[in-house]
């Protein structure tokens, strides 16, 4: 094969180019840079997909929380403290229905939330009333929501932990036995601890004795706070007394069931399960000024007169606040 010369190569190229524009016509001039249209950049498909949210991100927050909770339950990736408290279970299953009751049914208003510490231990001492301990549950919601997520570790009577299912659920939601040793350990660990010194005498008292504080016992809660060196915060709850107005008692049935009392209200047991629905009273919860205990000497806890004085001081503070709130209340159901 003979080599192709430069002129022959030029003829070949020209023969290939000219038919594209028609013979005898010159190729169109190249457009000038000034006439160029502005360049518009469009994102490629990969970058579009990169910025699109994933499927879990577009789900509502409650759904995402529920899915995360289920995943942790199935994998065992959750923690329970030495008292049996399961914070994730409490946040996911316990608090949401209680918060609905708190906001929609009782329409709770809080006062003195600035007295709740955002860090460190404190002992919250509250009045107790209402036939069923709903006041303790509503106070736990108030503390959690007003402190940005701190949990109230309630001290409960031994009866609660003897009841089937109830005892286990109480521990998982942060409750523990009302004893000095557990209270001191929680307080020393920087927890917010709740105690209701009236006990069953408070929640089981008749409607005629509403908002009259019962005896506070021997001041064991004061001793626990003094040993831990944490403040005592009086808590006054108004509205719980009228949720289940107790007008009678069935002591024989209470003994058979192993209960401290079996209440009779205007609607229960007359209306059966329907009578167990609490009345939608308007609630207020006030957190009083803290009573300091860190200013006393370590051996001051052994002084029974000092312990009694502090116990009486806390009790009087709660009682005075209850009377003050009641004097301002115009309607049981609207506040």
VENDA-V570490 format. One record per residue. N is the residue number from 0. RES is the residue in one letter. PHI is phi in whole degrees, -180 to 180 (* if undefined). NEAR is the number of other C-alpha atoms within 12 Angstrom. D_LAST is the distance of its C-alpha to the last C-alpha in Angstrom with 1 decimal. Layout:
# VENDA-V570490
n = <N & N>
res = <RES & RES>
phi = <PHI & PHI>
near = <NEAR & NEAR>
d_last = <D_LAST & D_LAST>
This chain:
# VENDA-V570490
n = <0 & 1 & 2 & 3 & 4 & 5 & 6 & 7 & 8 & 9 & 10 & 11 & 12 & 13 & 14 & 15 & 16 & 17 & 18 & 19 & 20 & 21 & 22 & 23 & 24 & 25 & 26 & 27 & 28 & 29 & 30 & 31 & 32 & 33 & 34 & 35 & 36 & 37 & 38 & 39 & 40 & 41 & 42 & 43 & 44 & 45 & 46 & 47 & 48 & 49 & 50 & 51 & 52 & 53 & 54 & 55 & 56 & 57 & 58 & 59 & 60 & 61 & 62 & 63 & 64 & 65 & 66 & 67 & 68 & 69 & 70 & 71 & 72 & 73 & 74 & 75 & 76 & 77 & 78 & 79 & 80 & 81 & 82 & 83 & 84 & 85 & 86 & 87 & 88 & 89 & 90 & 91 & 92 & 93 & 94 & 95 & 96 & 97 & 98 & 99 & 100 & 101 & 102 & 103 & 104 & 105 & 106 & 107 & 108 & 109 & 110 & 111 & 112 & 113 & 114 & 115 & 116 & 117 & 118 & 119 & 120 & 121 & 122 & 123 & 124 & 125 & 126 & 127 & 128 & 129 & 130 & 131 & 132 & 133 & 134 & 135 & 136 & 137 & 138 & 139 & 140 & 141 & 142 & 143 & 144 & 145 & 146 & 147 & 148 & 149 & 150 & 151 & 152 & 153 & 154 & 155 & 156 & 157 & 158 & 159 & 160 & 161 & 162 & 163 & 164 & 165 & 166 & 167 & 168 & 169 & 170 & 171 & 172 & 173 & 174 & 175 & 176 & 177 & 178 & 179 & 180 & 181 & 182 & 183 & 184 & 185 & 186 & 187 & 188 & 189 & 190 & 191 & 192 & 193 & 194 & 195 & 196 & 197 & 198 & 199 & 200 & 201 & 202 & 203 & 204 & 205 & 206 & 207 & 208 & 209 & 210 & 211 & 212 & 213 & 214 & 215 & 216 & 217 & 218 & 219 & 220 & 221 & 222 & 223 & 224 & 225 & 226 & 227 & 228 & 229 & 230 & 231 & 232 & 233 & 234 & 235 & 236 & 237 & 238 & 239 & 240 & 241 & 242 & 243 & 244 & 245 & 246 & 247 & 248 & 249 & 250 & 251 & 252 & 253 & 254 & 255 & 256 & 257 & 258 & 259 & 260 & 261 & 262 & 263 & 264 & 265 & 266 & 267 & 268 & 269 & 270 & 271 & 272 & 273 & 274 & 275 & 276 & 277 & 278 & 279 & 280 & 281 & 282 & 283 & 284 & 285 & 286 & 287 & 288 & 289 & 290 & 291 & 292 & 293 & 294 & 295 & 296 & 297 & 298 & 299 & 300 & 301 & 302 & 303 & 304 & 305 & 306 & 307 & 308 & 309 & 310 & 311 & 312 & 313 & 314 & 315 & 316 & 317 & 318 & 319 & 320 & 321 & 322 & 323 & 324 & 325 & 326 & 327 & 328 & 329 & 330 & 331 & 332 & 333 & 334>
res = <X & X & X & X & X & X & X & X & X & X & X & X & X & X & X & X & X & X & X & X & X & X & X & X & X & X & X & X & X & X & X & X & X & X & X & X & X & X & X & X & X & X & X & X & X & X & X & X & X & X & X & X & X & X & X & X & X & X & X & X & X & X & X & X & X & X & X & X & X & X & X & X & X & X & X & X & X & X & X & X & X & X & X & X & X & X & X & X & X & X & X & X & X & X & X & X & X & X & X & X & X & X & X & X & X & X & X & X & X & X & X & X & X & X & X & X & X & X & X & X & X & X & X & X & X & X & X & X & X & X & X & X & X & X & X & X & X & X & X & X & X & X & X & X & X & X & X & X & X & X & X & X & X & X & X & X & X & X & X & X & X & X & X & X & X & X & X & X & X & X & X & X & X & X & X & X & X & X & X & X & X & X & X & X & X & X & X & X & X & X & X & X & X & X & X & X & X & X & X & X & X & X & X & X & X & X & X & X & X & X & X & X & X & X & X & X & X & X & X & X & X & X & X & X & X & X & X & X & X & X & X & X & X & X & X & X & X & X & X & X & X & X & X & X & X & X & X & X & X & X & X & X & X & X & X & X & X & X & X & X & X & X & X & X & X & X & X & X & X & X & X & X & X & X & X & X & X & X & X & X & X & X & X & X & X & X & X & X & X & X & X & X & X & X & X & X & X & X & X & X & X & X & X & X & X & X & X & X & X & X & X & X & X & X & X & X & X & X & X & X & X & X & X & X & X & X & X & X & X & X & X & X & X & X & X>
phi = <* & -84 & -67 & -90 & -80 & -62 & -69 & -67 & -63 & -63 & -65 & -65 & -63 & -64 & -66 & -81 & -87 & -58 & -60 & -68 & -114 & 91 & -67 & 82 & -112 & -82 & -63 & -62 & -68 & -70 & -65 & -73 & -64 & -70 & -88 & -61 & -72 & -61 & -85 & -109 & -93 & -109 & -65 & -77 & -62 & -64 & -69 & -63 & -67 & -66 & -94 & -76 & -67 & -72 & -59 & -64 & -70 & -89 & -77 & -61 & -58 & -60 & -68 & -62 & -63 & -65 & -66 & -63 & -61 & -64 & -62 & -66 & -66 & -71 & -92 & 76 & -90 & -150 & -117 & -130 & -80 & -66 & -94 & 93 & -76 & -113 & -65 & -67 & -62 & -63 & -65 & -89 & -109 & -89 & -68 & -57 & -68 & -67 & -67 & -64 & -64 & -63 & -87 & -97 & -95 & -93 & 48 & -68 & -111 & -113 & -136 & 71 & -66 & -67 & -83 & -85 & -71 & -84 & -153 & 86 & -80 & -162 & -108 & -97 & -114 & -129 & -71 & -133 & -165 & 105 & 72 & -115 & -77 & -68 & -63 & -66 & -68 & -68 & -65 & -63 & -65 & -60 & -63 & -61 & -77 & -88 & -110 & 78 & 118 & -76 & -101 & -89 & -94 & -79 & -99 & -110 & -69 & -63 & -59 & -61 & -85 & -93 & -75 & -59 & 68 & -62 & -62 & -65 & -66 & -63 & -66 & -65 & -92 & 108 & -85 & -147 & -65 & -77 & -136 & -61 & -63 & -65 & -61 & -66 & -65 & -67 & -65 & -65 & -83 & 85 & -90 & -90 & -114 & -110 & -138 & -125 & -62 & -69 & 60 & -68 & -65 & -79 & -75 & -99 & -73 & -68 & -62 & -66 & -103 & -61 & 63 & -109 & -62 & -85 & -64 & -93 & 78 & -95 & 83 & -62 & -68 & -66 & -61 & -64 & -67 & -67 & -65 & -85 & 69 & -112 & -73 & -107 & -111 & -69 & -125 & -121 & -112 & -117 & 122 & -72 & -60 & -96 & -68 & -133 & -62 & -84 & -111 & -166 & -150 & -120 & -63 & -64 & -65 & -64 & -67 & -62 & -86 & 72 & -107 & -69 & -166 & -124 & -76 & -121 & -118 & -59 & -119 & -129 & -88 & -56 & -97 & 65 & -58 & -63 & -72 & -86 & -73 & -69 & -69 & -80 & -75 & -90 & -108 & -132 & -127 & -117 & -98 & -80 & -66 & -63 & -101 & -76 & -123 & -77 & -89 & -96 & -66 & -57 & -85 & -67 & -65 & -85 & -90 & -62 & -69 & -67 & -61 & -64 & -62 & -66 & -61 & -67 & -64 & -66 & -62 & -65 & -63 & -66 & -63 & -62 & -66 & -60 & -63 & -66 & -66 & -65 & -65 & -87 & -78 & -104 & -145 & -63 & -99 & -126 & 85>
near = <3 & 5 & 8 & 11 & 10 & 10 & 11 & 13 & 13 & 13 & 14 & 15 & 14 & 19 & 16 & 14 & 17 & 17 & 15 & 15 & 15 & 14 & 13 & 12 & 12 & 14 & 15 & 11 & 8 & 10 & 10 & 9 & 8 & 8 & 9 & 10 & 9 & 8 & 7 & 7 & 6 & 9 & 11 & 10 & 10 & 10 & 10 & 11 & 11 & 11 & 12 & 13 & 11 & 10 & 10 & 16 & 14 & 12 & 15 & 12 & 13 & 17 & 16 & 17 & 21 & 21 & 17 & 22 & 24 & 19 & 15 & 17 & 17 & 11 & 11 & 13 & 14 & 18 & 18 & 18 & 19 & 16 & 24 & 22 & 28 & 29 & 28 & 29 & 28 & 34 & 28 & 26 & 21 & 26 & 30 & 23 & 18 & 29 & 28 & 17 & 28 & 34 & 24 & 17 & 25 & 34 & 27 & 34 & 30 & 31 & 26 & 24 & 27 & 17 & 27 & 37 & 32 & 21 & 18 & 22 & 38 & 48 & 49 & 47 & 49 & 48 & 49 & 45 & 40 & 40 & 37 & 33 & 33 & 32 & 41 & 40 & 43 & 43 & 49 & 39 & 37 & 38 & 41 & 29 & 26 & 26 & 22 & 15 & 21 & 29 & 41 & 41 & 48 & 44 & 42 & 35 & 26 & 21 & 21 & 28 & 21 & 19 & 17 & 11 & 12 & 17 & 23 & 21 & 23 & 33 & 31 & 29 & 34 & 38 & 41 & 38 & 30 & 28 & 24 & 26 & 20 & 28 & 39 & 33 & 26 & 38 & 36 & 25 & 21 & 26 & 32 & 42 & 50 & 43 & 45 & 44 & 40 & 29 & 33 & 31 & 28 & 34 & 39 & 37 & 35 & 29 & 27 & 14 & 20 & 33 & 34 & 30 & 36 & 28 & 24 & 34 & 21 & 20 & 33 & 31 & 46 & 48 & 38 & 39 & 47 & 38 & 34 & 37 & 31 & 37 & 39 & 42 & 43 & 45 & 46 & 46 & 47 & 48 & 43 & 44 & 44 & 36 & 35 & 36 & 34 & 34 & 25 & 22 & 25 & 21 & 17 & 14 & 15 & 16 & 13 & 12 & 14 & 15 & 22 & 27 & 26 & 28 & 33 & 28 & 32 & 24 & 22 & 26 & 21 & 13 & 13 & 13 & 11 & 14 & 19 & 23 & 22 & 30 & 27 & 25 & 31 & 33 & 41 & 38 & 39 & 39 & 37 & 34 & 27 & 31 & 32 & 25 & 30 & 24 & 17 & 23 & 15 & 17 & 16 & 22 & 28 & 19 & 18 & 17 & 16 & 22 & 29 & 24 & 20 & 35 & 33 & 28 & 26 & 39 & 38 & 26 & 29 & 39 & 32 & 25 & 32 & 35 & 20 & 18 & 28 & 26 & 15 & 15 & 19 & 12 & 17 & 24 & 22 & 18 & 21>
d_last = <110.2 & 111.1 & 108.6 & 106.7 & 107.6 & 105.1 & 106.2 & 106.0 & 102.4 & 101.5 & 102.9 & 100.9 & 97.6 & 98.4 & 99.3 & 95.9 & 93.9 & 95.7 & 94.9 & 91.2 & 91.7 & 94.7 & 98.3 & 99.4 & 95.9 & 94.4 & 91.1 & 88.1 & 87.4 & 84.6 & 81.6 & 81.2 & 78.3 & 77.1 & 76.8 & 74.7 & 71.4 & 68.3 & 67.4 & 64.0 & 62.8 & 60.9 & 59.1 & 60.9 & 59.4 & 59.1 & 56.9 & 54.7 & 54.2 & 53.6 & 50.6 & 49.0 & 46.1 & 46.8 & 45.3 & 42.7 & 41.5 & 40.6 & 38.4 & 34.6 & 33.2 & 31.7 & 35.2 & 37.0 & 34.9 & 35.5 & 39.2 & 39.5 & 37.8 & 40.3 & 43.2 & 42.3 & 42.0 & 45.4 & 47.1 & 45.5 & 44.6 & 41.4 & 40.9 & 39.5 & 39.3 & 40.9 & 37.8 & 37.7 & 34.8 & 35.1 & 33.1 & 34.1 & 33.2 & 29.7 & 29.2 & 30.6 & 29.6 & 26.8 & 24.3 & 24.2 & 22.9 & 20.5 & 19.2 & 18.7 & 16.6 & 14.7 & 14.2 & 14.3 & 13.1 & 10.4 & 9.6 & 9.9 & 9.6 & 12.5 & 13.8 & 17.4 & 19.0 & 22.1 & 22.8 & 23.5 & 27.3 & 28.6 & 31.8 & 33.1 & 32.0 & 29.1 & 27.7 & 24.0 & 23.3 & 20.0 & 18.8 & 19.3 & 17.7 & 17.0 & 20.7 & 21.1 & 20.8 & 18.2 & 16.6 & 19.9 & 20.1 & 16.7 & 17.7 & 21.1 & 19.7 & 17.7 & 20.9 & 23.1 & 21.3 & 20.7 & 24.3 & 26.1 & 27.1 & 27.5 & 27.1 & 25.7 & 28.5 & 27.1 & 29.3 & 29.3 & 31.0 & 34.5 & 33.5 & 31.6 & 34.8 & 36.9 & 35.2 & 37.1 & 35.7 & 32.4 & 34.2 & 35.8 & 32.7 & 30.8 & 33.6 & 33.8 & 30.1 & 30.6 & 30.2 & 33.0 & 34.2 & 32.7 & 35.9 & 36.8 & 39.4 & 37.1 & 34.3 & 36.9 & 38.4 & 35.2 & 34.2 & 37.7 & 37.5 & 34.7 & 31.9 & 28.3 & 28.2 & 25.3 & 25.8 & 23.8 & 26.2 & 24.8 & 26.1 & 26.3 & 25.9 & 22.3 & 21.3 & 23.6 & 22.7 & 22.0 & 18.7 & 20.0 & 20.1 & 16.6 & 15.6 & 19.3 & 21.1 & 24.3 & 27.5 & 27.7 & 31.3 & 34.2 & 32.6 & 34.1 & 31.4 & 32.3 & 35.9 & 35.3 & 33.4 & 36.2 & 38.9 & 37.4 & 36.7 & 33.1 & 30.0 & 27.4 & 23.8 & 21.2 & 18.1 & 15.0 & 12.7 & 9.6 & 8.6 & 12.3 & 13.5 & 12.3 & 13.7 & 17.2 & 17.4 & 20.9 & 22.9 & 26.3 & 28.6 & 31.9 & 33.9 & 37.1 & 35.6 & 33.7 & 37.2 & 38.8 & 36.3 & 36.4 & 32.6 & 31.2 & 29.5 & 29.1 & 25.8 & 25.5 & 22.2 & 21.8 & 22.6 & 24.8 & 27.8 & 28.0 & 26.9 & 28.6 & 27.2 & 24.6 & 23.1 & 22.6 & 19.9 & 16.6 & 13.7 & 11.3 & 8.2 & 5.5 & 7.4 & 8.3 & 12.1 & 14.0 & 17.7 & 19.5 & 22.8 & 25.7 & 28.2 & 31.6 & 34.3 & 37.1 & 38.3 & 39.8 & 43.3 & 43.8 & 45.0 & 42.1 & 40.4 & 43.1 & 42.0 & 40.0 & 38.9 & 37.5 & 35.6 & 34.3 & 33.2 & 31.3 & 29.7 & 28.6 & 27.4 & 25.1 & 23.8 & 23.2 & 21.4 & 18.9 & 18.6 & 18.2 & 15.3 & 13.5 & 14.1 & 13.1 & 9.6 & 9.2 & 10.7 & 8.3 & 5.2 & 5.9 & 5.0 & 5.7 & 6.0 & 3.8 & 0.0>
